[in-house]
Amino acid sequence: MKRSPLLTDDGYLILGPEDEPGHDEALDAPKMTAMLRFEETSDTLRGILHDLDQAGKLAQGAVLIGRSGHSQVGLDVTLAEGGLEINTRQRRVEVPVTLTSLNRALPDIFFGELENLCERGLHPQIARFFIPMDRPLNREEILAAINQHHLLLPPAAKVDEDGLIELPLDDIRYLLSTALFTAGLNAQQVLLQSKGGLSLIQYRSSLGLPATLKPGEFLVGSVGISLGPYLALLERTTSHPDVFHLAARLLDAVRTSGIKVPRQVELYNGGDEEVDLRTLTVALRLYPADPATAKVAERIFVPEKAEKIIRNGVDFADVTEIFNVRECDALFDNLSATPQERGNYARILSHSKVIEVPRVMEEGEWHENEQNRVTYEVVRGRITSGVHTGDQIPPDLRRFIATLSFVGGAQDLRQVYVGHRFPETDTLRVLKRNGVGVFVGRALSEGEECSIEPLRTNNIYFNQTTYETFCDLSCKDGVRLYMLLEQDDEEPHVREFYRSFWVTKEGKERLREVHTVIAMFGSHVEGMEEVLTSQVREFFSAVNNLPAIDGRLAVSHGAGPGIMRIADDVAEELGILRIGVGIDSEKVGQKSNMRPPVMAQFLNSVRHLRQNILDRNSLFKIYNVGGIGTLEEMLIAVTNLKLFESLPAPHIFVDPFGLGDNSGHLWEMALTQLRISGEVKRVGDNEVRLAPAWVPRFCHPVQGYDEAFAIIKDFVTDPAAYWRQTGIGNDDLQTAFANAAKAKITIPPYLSDALARATGGSD
């Protein structure tokens, strides 16, 4: 087995009085010579560097790897002339380096800012050494890695016999806002935090990759690759002799987001002619990861999941075990839940440090707005107290922090905010823009100041603003949000906000597989179990076993008692996924059901939002025996059907008891009103129709669940026939399906096929 390379920690920039900016004549760019200092080095590292230096092979045997954030603003770092300085007693190594500013838009600002930082005793981390201890992987080994799903390359990639991989550039370019970079302390933030300081000032161009790279031009582009237990070292040279890659040439092992998330490359044209970027390729070689990383990869890339992971990326939870209650609970140690308790307000974890956010009490009062401002300043690095590194990190947090080095993402998922309450929405967005990609809490923020009364420490009920913010951050920005739930008699467990719900670890896996959901509406009144339980059990079992559904069924409900609890208990008994979408019914004496693996809870004031979620995420609507609340739900759901905000499928009204007038059907009067609305009436000389004629035809009153099953069976067998019978037009169908696709609603395959047939092959 090949040995993994030796990879050092980042070294610090040291500037002496004689280190002044100069000019690189060959590249026509500003440059500066400085010293790169490595502290606390091992005997092995010092011995290897000494031998390479004495043999005159330091540049060939030890590759200097710059930080990605620095390369992405055009700051390159290379070895300079002069020998190493090795201090064995102090375990220190110093090496001369040259910094070159290759971004013409920012030619001089770097060196002034670096001098300013060093004069203040703030020495930026600039680069680290990558020292190969064995040959890189050859073609045969690379192909074996691909077959094991430990490596994924784009279709246009080429691999030669020696293992050199050539990758074309993606049609992607990243732009830097010069105005923002030069404003305030932003330049220093980038120099100190590297990529973490870029989130506010770097943007993806809507124009994609330019056709050519002009002489003296700098470019941040990307390539596609997904790595398992391998380090990828980009070659300094590219397929064109005048274009080279800046110093951030290492792609870390395991920390992959899948093949679809770009891996950035930083290129410079040092020649005199334009270079065609459509034909340009970058090259890289693979090396085995270190044993600790390989062990993590072995745990993650299990055979049954490896293909999916290498394609879609390593999930944050797979790396950190955040779903483990003990692991998650340890993150809250020494944090206070309310202002009356001793302890810090929150903490921010990264792969190398812990930052404690103090709880601010002015004259015994706590104010949320002031606390939020303090949190902003901490995450921006302007409040430096409370920063712990190395042995200062509490022992219970070290294992979690160590795993963060294996986490990657479209944004930086390696910064984790932990607090008893999630920050309010504005604070969430500010923290996200400053590089925090994961939030862990025990309760939702109530969005108001509190200086005397204890805060509600178990709040799980969304208002509309908070819910929409969570959805945007999670679904659009890739932020991860986790909650440790400890509700009364329920077992403590961790949930992730995923696809607009709080899900358990098992619920997350199963939600990905489900494509058909039945929504069960009905009364919270107790006393119907004896009649309904057996019927509902047979109904769910029969629907779940339909060939078109094939076990990929879920049941959603309002997370309350009565028929909702019957549906939940029966679904759990049958192994059917349960989705609970509740409201704060505790205010009216009804305890919400927190047991469904997929759930979301809302304040009563936003129950219409809650209803829309039930409607959009379910295909079949079953209206059981219910009162005023169920009637409201029915009217909203049918309105959503009419407005094409839910997929066109049967709405079924079940009354096994005959609770209507004269022992008739409970819902008959409401359905009569719907039918009347769909009929043509005359108003003077005008013919009017108050509702589309097809809407009431989707509504079916039945006396038992056997009739309900027959309707669903006929529908899933031939949805197109059902649509013809109801009279819904093709344009209306396409509008409903387009709305569902835009809302990222899962569309069952039997519906997609039926739409294609109904509309002549279009979808």
C-alpha positions, 0 to 999 in steps of 0.5 A: 500500500502506498504511503500518504503524503506529509501535509503540514499545518499552515505557516504564518507570514513574517515580515521584516523591516527589509521586506518591501514590495517590488516588481516581477518583470517577467509577470509584470506584477507586484511582488514581495519577499517574506518569511513563512514560519512553521511552529511546533514542527515534528522531528520527522518534518524537520529532518525531511526538509533539511535533507531536501534543502541540503540536496538542493531538491526542496522545490521538487520534493516539497510543494508549497500549497497556498490558501484557497481564499488568497488564490481566489483574489489573485495572491500567489505564493512561491518558494524564494531563493535562500535556504531554510532556517531550522530551529530544533530547540524551538521546533520552528522552520522558516522558509523564504517565499515570494508573494505575487499579486496577479489580480490587475484589479487589486495590484497594490492593496495586498502588501499594504494590508499585510504590513498593517496586519503584521505590525499589529501582531496579526500574522496571516496563515499563508501556505503549507507544505505538501511532501509526497512520500510515495508515487501518485496513483497510476491509471490502473489504481485510478480506474479501480477507485472509480469502480469502487465509487471512491472517485468520480470524474466528469465524462470529458476527463482523460487519464494517462498511463502514469495517472495524470488526470486532465480535466476541462474547465466548467462553464463557470466563472467567479467574479470579485467585487473590487468595491466591496473588497477594498471597503472597510476591513474586508481585505484584512478579513480575506487575508486572515480568514482566507475563503471564509472572508470571501462569502460577501464579496465573490459572485458567480458570473451569469455569463459563464466562462469567457471565450479566452484568457487575455495576457496578464489576466487572472481567472477563477473558474472551476472543474468537476471532480468528486473525491473519496479517500484521495488527495488531488494535487493540481499541477502548476502548469496547464495544457497551455505553457503560458497559463499556470495555476496559483498556489492553492493546488490541493483538493482535500480528500473526503471533503466532497460535495459531489460531482455537481458542486464546482471545485474552484481553480485559479489561473493566470495567463503569464504569456503574450497571447490570448488562450482559448479556454474551451480547449484549456485543461488543468491536470492533477494527480491523486495520492492516498489520504492519511490513515485518519482520513482513510478511516473516516472514509471507510466509515462513510463510503460503505458499499451500499451507499458509496455510489450515491455519496460519490455522486451527491456528496458526503452529508454533514451528518454522516461525517459528524454524527450530529444525530447522536444525542450524546454528541449533540448534547455535548455541544451545548455544555456551558451555554445558558438557555435563559438570561437568568442562567450562568453561561455563555449565549452561544458558540461557533465551532470550526475545524480548528477552534471554538469561539465562545459568544458571551451573554451580554447583560447590561445592568442585569438586563438582557436585550436580544438586539444587543446580543445579536450585534455582539454575535455579528462582531464575534463571527466577523472576528472583531471581538477576539476574546473567547477564542480557544484553540488546541488544548484550550478546546474543551475535551468533549468538543474535540472529537466533533471539531476534528471531524469538521475538517472532512466537511465540505459544501457549496458554502463553508459547512465547517463553521457551526453555530450552537445556541439553545435558541436559533438566532432570529431570522436577520441574524441567521442571514448575517451569520450565513453571509459570514461563513456559518453554514450549520446551526444547532439549537434546542428551540426557535427564537421568539423574535422579541426582546426579553429582559425580565421574563424567562424565555420559552426554552422549548419553543418549536412552533414556527411563525411565517417569517422564521419558517420561510427563512429556514426554507430559504437557507436550507433549500436554496443556500444549502445551510444545515439546521439541527434541533435537539428535541426534549419534549416532555415524555418524548425520548430526546432526539435530534432532527434536521430541517430537510425539505421544509420539515424537521426530520429524524435520521431515519425519516430523512432517508425514507422521505427521499424514497416516498413519492405518494402522500395521503393527507388525513384530515379530521376531528381531534375528538376522541371516541372513534378508535373502535370503528375507524382503526381497523378500517383505516388499517386495511385502507392504508395497507391496500393503498401501500401495496398497489403496484404503482405505489409499491411501498413508497407511501407516506401519510400526513396529518395535523399531528393532533389527537382523534383521527389524526392520532389513529392515522399516525398509530396505524401508519407506524404499525404498518411501517408507513412513513408519517408526516405530522404538520401541526399547530400550537394546539396546546393553547386550547388544551390539545397536546401536539403529537411529536412522534412522526419522523417527519414533522413541522409545527406552527403557531395558530396564527399561521395555520393557513400556511400550515394547511398549504404545506399539507396540501402541496405535499400530499396527492390524495386528500381524505376528509374524515369526520370533522368539525369547523377546523376540518371544514376550513381545511377542506375549503382551503384544499379545494381552493388550492386545487382550483388554483393549480397549487396542488396536483390534480387528484381525488379529494375523498370525503369519508363518513362511516357514521352518517352524521349529516342531516337525517343520518345522511353524509356529513359532507353532503351539504358542503359538496352540494355547495361546490356542485352548485358553484360549478353549474352555469347560472343566469344573472340577467342576460349573462351566463355565469359560473362561480367555479370551474366545472371540473373542480367538484368532480374531483370531490367524492363522498363515500361511506367507508374506506373500501370505497375510498380505496377503489377510487384511489386504485382506479386513479393510480391505474389510469390517471389520464382516464380520471382527468378525462372524466372530470373534464380538466383541460390539458392546459390546466394539467400542465399548469398544475404540474409546472407549479408542482415542479417549481415548488420542488414537489415530488411527482409520482412516476405514474402521474408523469407518465399519465401527463405525457399521454394526456398531453401528447407526449409533452411534460 
